Amino acid sequence: MARVSTTTGGGPESPGFERYPLGTVLFANAMAWAIYGIGFSLMARHGAGPALIYAACCLWVEFRVLTKSCRNCWYYGRRCGFGKGKLCALLFPKGDPADFLRKDITWWDIVPDFAVGLLPVVAGAVLLVRGFSWTLLGLVLLLLFLTTAGNALVRGVLVCSHCRQRELGCPAQKLFEKNK
């Protein structure tokens, strides 16, 4: 079933959104920043060093996505579900859209993305073993929820299912469909 575009020029024949609704972009980013913020908070309880390393890892993951994917995406210069198409156009020159389609993603490629959500869960579990706290348990469980069910909601329902690049070809979609 074709999806209706949210901008002028689109119609029932348009696959996916030409420009994502602002609410979707804000929600997707709120989820990401909540994961990073809670993760940073948990890592900071181990000291400034682990917290700064964690923050650097989060920045590296974002930089990697912008330079390796967003530059070559159909949404370059447009408002994608994560708002990175516009951001990327401000920071980096446009890449080759054919590179996006040629890219082959493996589970090893997405380990850093999972790590920024799950390493702080492990760090939080270590803290819980050292000294139980309901607040700490709440943060760990919230982070675990956001990195699993929260990300599944954002990617599976709000963003990826309406993505024009997905219709053209998405290496991440190919990876996840192999495992169904």
BELRA-V916243 format. One record per pair of residues at least 6 apart in sequence whose ideal C-beta (glycine too) atoms are under 7 Angstrom apart, sorted by the first residue. I is the first residue (numbers start at 1). J is the second residue. Records with the same first field share a line. If there is no record, write none. Layout:
I: J / J
//
This chain:
2: 12 / 13 / 14 / 15
3: 14 / 15 / 16 / 162
4: 10 / 11 / 12 / 14
5: 11 / 14 / 17 / 18
6: 17 / 18 / 19 / 20 / 21
7: 18 / 19
9: 18
10: 18
15: 164 / 167
16: 162 / 163 / 164 / 166 / 167
17: 162 / 164
19: 78 / 79
20: 79 / 80 / 81
24: 81 / 158 / 159
25: 79 / 81 / 82 / 83
27: 158
28: 81 / 82 / 154 / 158 / 159
29: 82 / 83
31: 146 / 150 / 151 / 154
34: 146
35: 117 / 143 / 146 / 147
36: 58 / 116
38: 120 / 139 / 142 / 143
39: 54 / 116 / 117 / 120 / 143
40: 51 / 54 / 55
41: 139
42: 120 / 123 / 124 / 139
43: 50 / 51 / 54 / 120 / 123
44: 51
45: 127
46: 123
54: 120
57: 116
58: 116
61: 112 / 113 / 116
65: 84
66: 84 / 87 / 88 / 91 / 92
67: 92
69: 100
70: 76 / 84 / 85 / 88
71: 88 / 92 / 94 / 95
72: 95 / 96 / 97 / 99 / 100
73: 85 / 100 / 165
74: 97 / 164 / 165 / 168
75: 85 / 165
76: 85 / 88 / 89 / 94
77: 85 / 86 / 89
78: 85 / 86
79: 85 / 86
81: 158 / 159 / 163
82: 159
100: 165
101: 169
103: 171
104: 171
105: 171 / 172 / 175
117: 143 / 147
118: 147
120: 143
121: 140 / 143 / 144
124: 136 / 139 / 140 / 143
125: 140
127: 136
128: 136 / 137 / 140
160: 166 / 173
166: 173
//
